[in-house]
Amino acid sequence: MTLPKPDKVGGLLAAALVLSLLALPFVGLQPNRILPGEALSLLNSAGITGLWPLLLLPLCLTNRALPLRLLLTTAALPLLLYTAGHTATALLENAGPLARVSLGAGFWLALFWLCLLITDTALRLKLGPLSRLALVVALTAAVVALLAAGRCDDLSLLREFHNRSDFWRQGLRHLQLALGSMVPAVLAGIPLGVACHRSPGLRAALFPVLNILQTVPSLAMFGLLMVPLSLLATAYPWLGELGIRGIGAAPAVIALFLYSLLPIVSNTALGFDRVDASIREAATAMGMSRRQRLWQVEFPLAMPVILSGLRVVVTLNIGLVAVAALVGGGGYGTYIFQGLGQTATDLVILGALPTLLLAFLAAMLIDTLIALQQGTRE
């Protein structure tokens, strides 16, 4: 009888997770919203009994116990948040009315290692695209249900959330800017990519221009657009009434549109370049016209590469929208810069965390579409 081989990667991740929880501050008790306070470890604040799935991790650090490990780590993630909320409630019972409980480095690092452990386990189990998406949806639903139940309302991060009545409106604005710039980029970029595939001269002239646009820093791009847009709004007041001004959504959408062109055009051209010439010849021999060959043969075969470009664009745009708050674009970046100005760390996190989650969920969805597209082809 041979003993199961230990999983070295899983063991290292589990050790880092436990070490982060026990050796680093789990929460911090602050006298008010801004002043630093006392850092408390998990054992000094609430104990580790609420994270019982982690106690069983050493029993499933082998390749044979991967399903059990996935179950335990998935359960541990919402329990980690619940433990933080329970800790905050206990600490604030005897504290002043302005006291806050913020999440410490131990919590954030434990969350990071736990997410890596879940990802590593899912990859080792070779879960399909729909199974991975279902896992992410289930975890998101569990966290949302926990937050909706008010179990974590005593955390400083949740207090910042409840003090911002425009949180969901800013989230909608964030998506509007990200997707509103991506749609015209797709409508313009895909035809340009097809044209670059067919015309080497156009590719040689267009790609250097798009590369230069991509290297311009985002703040510089927003600043360069503010002057001409302001002049246009002054010269033609009706443009200002439509929202085309030096500040606001207009410079953000135009800048994001310009940043989106290179990934879409280059991936479209690359996708069409990878279509085998013999497939085109076979389609032509079957009597297909050039348009039929484009839509029924070449475009479906190039779709996975085009979707990879869209994945880059979506994650890039969601991140850059946060910077667009500096020119009045709105979105979650508003909270980031407000928090920096007020030295309120939790307000910064309130803007950064949903931005990160939106980018992750969008990338996960597009990855699922790419995997399904490739599976359909096979």
PLY file of the C-alpha trace (Angstrom):
ply
format ascii 1.0
element vertex 378
property float x
property float y
property float z
element edge 377
property int vertex1
property int vertex2
end_header
0.00 0.00 0.00
1.47 3.33 -1.10
0.86 6.49 0.84
-0.68 9.42 -1.09
1.86 11.96 -2.24
1.63 15.29 -0.43
0.75 18.39 -2.40
3.70 20.75 -1.91
2.05 23.80 -3.48
-1.13 23.33 -1.48
0.90 22.81 1.67
2.86 26.03 1.17
-0.33 28.01 0.50
-2.05 26.53 3.55
0.98 27.29 5.73
1.08 30.88 4.47
-2.65 31.19 5.17
-2.40 29.97 8.76
0.74 32.04 9.39
-1.00 35.20 8.14
-3.94 34.59 10.45
-1.86 33.87 13.55
1.19 36.13 13.17
-0.28 39.30 11.66
-2.91 41.75 12.93
-6.39 40.50 12.03
-8.24 43.74 12.82
-7.46 47.19 14.16
-9.50 49.05 16.79
-9.40 52.77 15.96
-10.68 55.61 18.18
-12.28 57.24 15.12
-12.42 57.10 11.35
-8.96 58.55 10.64
-6.62 58.06 13.62
-4.65 54.80 13.82
-5.54 52.44 16.62
-4.56 49.18 18.27
-3.72 46.20 16.09
-5.19 42.92 17.32
-4.38 39.38 16.26
-7.04 36.78 15.60
-6.39 34.96 18.88
-6.58 38.21 20.88
-9.81 39.33 19.26
-12.18 36.46 18.53
-10.28 33.20 18.43
-10.05 30.83 15.49
-13.10 28.67 16.27
-15.13 30.45 13.59
-12.68 29.23 10.96
-13.07 25.53 11.69
-12.66 24.47 8.01
-9.08 25.69 8.13
-8.36 23.35 11.04
-9.15 20.41 8.73
-6.87 21.57 5.91
-3.88 19.44 7.03
-6.06 16.35 6.47
-6.61 17.10 2.78
-3.23 18.31 1.53
-2.86 15.35 -0.82
-3.93 14.98 -4.43
-6.55 12.39 -3.44
-8.34 14.85 -1.15
-8.76 17.67 -3.66
-12.61 17.66 -3.62
-12.64 17.90 0.17
-10.06 20.70 0.07
-12.17 22.65 -2.43
-15.20 22.27 -0.18
-13.34 23.38 2.94
-11.62 26.38 1.35
-14.85 27.50 -0.31
-16.62 27.37 3.05
-13.73 29.14 4.78
-13.95 32.26 2.60
-17.37 33.53 3.79
-16.54 32.29 7.30
-13.42 34.46 7.26
-15.58 37.51 6.56
-18.13 36.41 9.17
-15.36 36.07 11.76
-14.17 39.60 11.00
-17.71 40.95 11.41
-18.23 39.05 14.67
-14.91 40.37 15.94
-15.91 43.95 15.13
-19.21 43.60 16.99
-17.46 42.20 20.08
-14.80 44.91 20.13
-17.25 47.79 19.75
-19.42 46.78 22.72
-17.23 48.67 25.19
-15.77 51.25 22.78
-16.72 54.87 22.20
-19.39 55.99 19.72
-16.80 57.06 17.15
-14.71 53.90 17.39
-14.08 51.88 14.24
-12.82 48.35 13.57
-10.80 48.10 10.38
-9.53 44.96 8.68
-5.86 44.27 9.26
-3.04 42.88 7.16
-3.69 39.38 8.50
-7.23 39.38 7.10
-6.24 40.67 3.66
-3.28 38.31 3.31
-5.38 35.38 4.52
-8.01 36.28 1.93
-5.31 36.41 -0.75
-3.82 33.02 0.16
-7.29 31.50 0.47
-8.23 32.67 -3.03
-4.97 31.25 -4.39
-5.67 27.95 -2.62
-9.17 27.77 -4.12
-7.80 28.59 -7.58
-5.00 26.02 -7.31
-7.44 23.34 -6.17
-9.91 24.11 -8.95
-7.12 23.91 -11.54
-5.88 20.59 -10.17
-9.41 19.19 -10.31
-9.58 20.33 -13.96
-12.99 21.90 -13.53
-14.74 22.86 -16.72
-15.47 26.50 -17.64
-19.08 26.37 -16.47
-18.06 24.67 -13.21
-15.47 27.37 -12.51
-18.00 30.09 -13.26
-20.56 28.37 -10.99
-17.97 28.24 -8.20
-17.28 31.98 -8.50
-21.01 32.76 -8.61
-21.64 30.61 -5.52
-18.85 32.31 -3.58
-20.07 35.76 -4.63
-23.64 34.89 -3.66
-22.51 33.62 -0.24
-20.57 36.81 0.49
-23.41 39.03 -0.73
-25.92 37.11 1.42
-23.66 37.50 4.44
-23.33 41.24 3.88
-27.07 41.64 3.22
-27.83 39.92 6.51
-25.90 42.65 8.35
-23.35 40.30 9.90
-20.48 42.63 9.05
-22.11 46.03 9.51
-19.84 46.93 12.43
-16.73 46.84 10.24
-15.43 50.26 9.26
-15.54 49.28 5.58
-19.27 48.55 5.81
-19.88 51.79 7.70
-18.29 53.67 4.84
-20.57 51.77 2.47
-23.72 52.65 4.42
-22.65 56.30 4.54
-22.48 56.44 0.74
-26.03 56.55 -0.62
-24.69 56.83 -4.18
-22.68 53.59 -4.10
-24.84 51.72 -6.62
-25.23 54.80 -8.81
-21.44 55.12 -8.95
-21.21 51.43 -9.81
-23.65 51.91 -12.70
-21.63 54.93 -13.83
-18.44 52.83 -13.68
-19.96 50.17 -15.93
-21.42 52.77 -18.30
-18.02 54.35 -18.86
-16.22 51.02 -19.23
-18.75 49.40 -21.56
-19.76 52.64 -23.28
-16.21 53.09 -24.52
-15.78 49.40 -25.39
-18.81 49.11 -27.69
-17.68 51.77 -30.20
-14.13 50.38 -29.96
-15.45 46.95 -30.95
-17.53 48.39 -33.79
-14.50 50.26 -35.13
-11.70 47.87 -34.10
-12.95 44.59 -35.59
-13.42 45.99 -39.13
-10.02 47.69 -38.82
-8.48 44.38 -37.73
-9.99 42.57 -40.71
-8.71 45.34 -43.01
-5.22 45.09 -41.46
-5.25 41.33 -42.08
-6.05 41.89 -45.73
-3.81 44.93 -46.27
-0.19 44.78 -45.01
0.25 48.44 -45.95
-2.63 49.51 -43.70
-1.25 47.35 -40.89
2.20 48.95 -41.22
0.69 52.44 -41.05
-1.97 51.89 -38.36
-0.20 49.77 -35.76
2.55 52.32 -34.91
-0.14 54.98 -34.32
-2.13 52.68 -32.02
1.05 51.70 -30.18
1.85 55.36 -29.53
-1.68 55.98 -28.20
-1.30 52.98 -25.89
1.92 54.36 -24.35
0.41 57.74 -23.42
-0.21 57.79 -19.62
-3.90 57.89 -18.71
-3.70 61.19 -16.80
-1.88 62.80 -19.71
-4.49 61.50 -22.14
-7.33 62.91 -20.03
-5.49 66.24 -19.79
-4.83 66.41 -23.53
-8.52 65.84 -24.28
-9.78 68.44 -21.80
-8.58 71.48 -23.83
-10.07 70.64 -27.27
-13.32 69.41 -25.71
-13.62 72.61 -23.66
-13.04 74.70 -26.78
-15.68 72.73 -28.67
-18.21 73.16 -25.86
-17.51 76.91 -25.81
-17.77 77.31 -29.57
-20.84 75.10 -29.90
-23.00 75.31 -26.74
-25.29 72.56 -27.98
-22.38 70.12 -27.61
-22.08 71.12 -23.96
-25.78 70.41 -23.51
-25.16 66.91 -24.87
-22.45 66.36 -22.23
-19.39 66.95 -24.42
-17.24 69.10 -22.15
-13.67 69.30 -20.93
-14.56 67.40 -17.76
-17.02 64.62 -17.14
-17.78 61.52 -19.15
-16.68 62.80 -22.57
-12.87 62.83 -22.06
-13.11 59.52 -20.17
-15.04 57.72 -22.92
-12.83 59.10 -25.71
-9.62 58.19 -23.89
-10.85 54.68 -23.09
-11.97 54.27 -26.70
-8.47 55.13 -27.91
-6.85 52.75 -25.39
-9.22 49.95 -26.48
-8.35 50.07 -30.16
-4.93 48.38 -30.07
-5.96 45.13 -28.28
-9.07 44.74 -30.44
-7.42 45.57 -33.79
-4.29 43.51 -33.12
-6.18 40.46 -31.82
-8.66 40.57 -34.69
-5.85 40.71 -37.23
-3.99 37.93 -35.40
-7.10 35.76 -35.23
-7.66 36.03 -38.97
-3.95 35.46 -39.63
-4.17 32.12 -37.80
-6.96 30.77 -40.00
-5.37 28.06 -42.14
-5.17 28.92 -45.83
-6.39 25.43 -46.73
-9.65 26.13 -44.85
-10.19 29.27 -46.91
-9.47 27.33 -50.11
-11.94 24.62 -49.08
-14.62 27.23 -48.38
-14.01 28.85 -51.75
-14.14 25.44 -53.48
-17.55 24.84 -51.88
-18.85 27.91 -53.69
-18.86 30.37 -50.79
-18.63 34.05 -51.59
-16.06 36.25 -49.90
-18.70 37.54 -47.47
-19.99 34.05 -46.68
-16.44 32.84 -46.08
-15.83 35.79 -43.74
-18.90 35.30 -41.54
-19.34 31.53 -41.68
-15.72 30.33 -41.66
-13.07 32.90 -40.80
-14.90 34.89 -38.13
-15.93 31.84 -36.00
-12.39 30.45 -36.17
-10.88 33.80 -35.17
-13.42 34.39 -32.37
-11.34 32.94 -29.45
-8.43 35.29 -30.25
-10.82 38.25 -30.66
-12.42 37.43 -27.30
-8.96 37.41 -25.73
-8.53 40.98 -26.94
-11.93 41.90 -25.51
-10.85 40.43 -22.18
-7.84 42.76 -22.14
-10.05 45.73 -23.08
-12.68 45.06 -20.41
-10.20 44.68 -17.55
-8.17 47.66 -18.79
-11.22 49.90 -19.07
-12.66 48.96 -15.69
-9.34 49.88 -14.07
-8.85 53.11 -16.02
-12.36 54.33 -15.21
-11.14 54.69 -11.62
-8.54 57.19 -12.83
-11.21 59.03 -14.86
-12.73 60.22 -11.58
-9.99 62.89 -11.55
-11.67 64.58 -14.54
-15.18 64.25 -13.14
-15.99 60.97 -14.85
-17.49 59.43 -11.74
-17.41 55.75 -10.83
-15.74 54.03 -7.92
-12.58 56.05 -8.46
-14.42 58.91 -6.76
-14.19 57.07 -3.45
-10.53 56.25 -4.00
-9.50 59.87 -4.43
-11.86 61.10 -1.69
-10.28 58.57 0.67
-6.77 59.63 -0.28
-7.68 63.26 0.37
-9.20 62.45 3.76
-6.57 59.82 4.71
-9.48 57.38 5.14
-8.11 53.97 4.20
-11.45 52.19 4.29
-12.94 54.69 1.85
-10.07 53.98 -0.53
-10.77 50.25 -0.18
-14.47 50.87 -0.77
-13.57 52.24 -4.20
-10.75 49.84 -5.05
-12.37 46.56 -4.00
-15.49 46.70 -6.24
-13.31 47.88 -9.12
-11.14 44.80 -8.66
-14.17 42.51 -8.36
-15.81 43.94 -11.48
-12.63 43.38 -13.49
-12.26 39.83 -12.14
-15.87 38.85 -12.84
-15.76 40.33 -16.35
-12.51 38.49 -17.12
-13.95 35.27 -15.69
-17.05 35.56 -17.86
-15.03 36.16 -21.03
-12.66 33.29 -20.16
-15.73 31.05 -19.91
-16.94 32.21 -23.33
-13.49 31.54 -24.82
-13.36 28.04 -23.33
-16.89 27.25 -24.55
-16.02 28.57 -28.01
-12.92 26.38 -28.18
-14.87 23.40 -26.86
-17.51 23.88 -29.54
-14.82 23.93 -32.23
-13.31 20.69 -30.93
0 1
1 2
2 3
3 4
4 5
5 6
6 7
7 8
8 9
9 10
10 11
11 12
12 13
13 14
14 15
15 16
16 17
17 18
18 19
19 20
20 21
21 22
22 23
23 24
24 25
25 26
26 27
27 28
28 29
29 30
30 31
31 32
32 33
33 34
34 35
35 36
36 37
37 38
38 39
39 40
40 41
41 42
42 43
43 44
44 45
45 46
46 47
47 48
48 49
49 50
50 51
51 52
52 53
53 54
54 55
55 56
56 57
57 58
58 59
59 60
60 61
61 62
62 63
63 64
64 65
65 66
66 67
67 68
68 69
69 70
70 71
71 72
72 73
73 74
74 75
75 76
76 77
77 78
78 79
79 80
80 81
81 82
82 83
83 84
84 85
85 86
86 87
87 88
88 89
89 90
90 91
91 92
92 93
93 94
94 95
95 96
96 97
97 98
98 99
99 100
100 101
101 102
102 103
103 104
104 105
105 106
106 107
107 108
108 109
109 110
110 111
111 112
112 113
113 114
114 115
115 116
116 117
117 118
118 119
119 120
120 121
121 122
122 123
123 124
124 125
125 126
126 127
127 128
128 129
129 130
130 131
131 132
132 133
133 134
134 135
135 136
136 137
137 138
138 139
139 140
140 141
141 142
142 143
143 144
144 145
145 146
146 147
147 148
148 149
149 150
150 151
151 152
152 153
153 154
154 155
155 156
156 157
157 158
158 159
159 160
160 161
161 162
162 163
163 164
164 165
165 166
166 167
167 168
168 169
169 170
170 171
171 172
172 173
173 174
174 175
175 176
176 177
177 178
178 179
179 180
180 181
181 182
182 183
183 184
184 185
185 186
186 187
187 188
188 189
189 190
190 191
191 192
192 193
193 194
194 195
195 196
196 197
197 198
198 199
199 200
200 201
201 202
202 203
203 204
204 205
205 206
206 207
207 208
208 209
209 210
210 211
211 212
212 213
213 214
214 215
215 216
216 217
217 218
218 219
219 220
220 221
221 222
222 223
223 224
224 225
225 226
226 227
227 228
228 229
229 230
230 231
231 232
232 233
233 234
234 235
235 236
236 237
237 238
238 239
239 240
240 241
241 242
242 243
243 244
244 245
245 246
246 247
247 248
248 249
249 250
250 251
251 252
252 253
253 254
254 255
255 256
256 257
257 258
258 259
259 260
260 261
261 262
262 263
263 264
264 265
265 266
266 267
267 268
268 269
269 270
270 271
271 272
272 273
273 274
274 275
275 276
276 277
277 278
278 279
279 280
280 281
281 282
282 283
283 284
284 285
285 286
286 287
287 288
288 289
289 290
290 291
291 292
292 293
293 294
294 295
295 296
296 297
297 298
298 299
299 300
300 301
301 302
302 303
303 304
304 305
305 306
306 307
307 308
308 309
309 310
310 311
311 312
312 313
313 314
314 315
315 316
316 317
317 318
318 319
319 320
320 321
321 322
322 323
323 324
324 325
325 326
326 327
327 328
328 329
329 330
330 331
331 332
332 333
333 334
334 335
335 336
336 337
337 338
338 339
339 340
340 341
341 342
342 343
343 344
344 345
345 346
346 347
347 348
348 349
349 350
350 351
351 352
352 353
353 354
354 355
355 356
356 357
357 358
358 359
359 360
360 361
361 362
362 363
363 364
364 365
365 366
366 367
367 368
368 369
369 370
370 371
371 372
372 373
373 374
374 375
375 376
376 377
